C-alpha cells in the first residue's frame, strides 16, 4: 500500500501553541490506514512514568491487527494497543520493549518534541497543581 495522501500525523497542543509533526512510515501501512480513518481527533496527553521520556495521547482508536515491532528511539511515534495510546518518545528510554512504530518526528520538529515532553512532564507529573494537556491530532 502506498501512502497516497498526507505526509504524516501532527499533534497541536493549544496550551503550548505549537505543533509536532511526524512522517508516516510505509512499513506499517495497515495501522496507518486505521489512524487516517480516525483523525482528526482530540485527546489528552499524559506522561509515562516507567519506560522513560515518552508522552502518550489516550484515544478511542482501536487496532487489533499485527504490529510492526521495532526498538523505540528518540522521535519514534508508536501505537500502544492495550491502552489505545499514540505515544511520542522525546528522550531517554529506560526499557528495551519493542514498539509498534508507525511514524517518525521530522527533523525540524525534534526541538519542539523535546519541549513538548518536558512541558507535559511538568504539567501532569512534576508540579503539585496538575494541568490538562489537550492535543488535536490530524493528518498533515
ABEGO torsion letter per residue (X at the ends): XBBABEAEBBBBBAAAGBBBBBBBBAAAAAAAAAAAAAOBBBBBBBBBAAAEBBBBBBBABBBABBBBBBBBBBGBBBBBAAAGBBBBBABBBABABBBBBABBBBAAAAAAAAAAAAAAAAAAAABABBBBBBBBBBBX
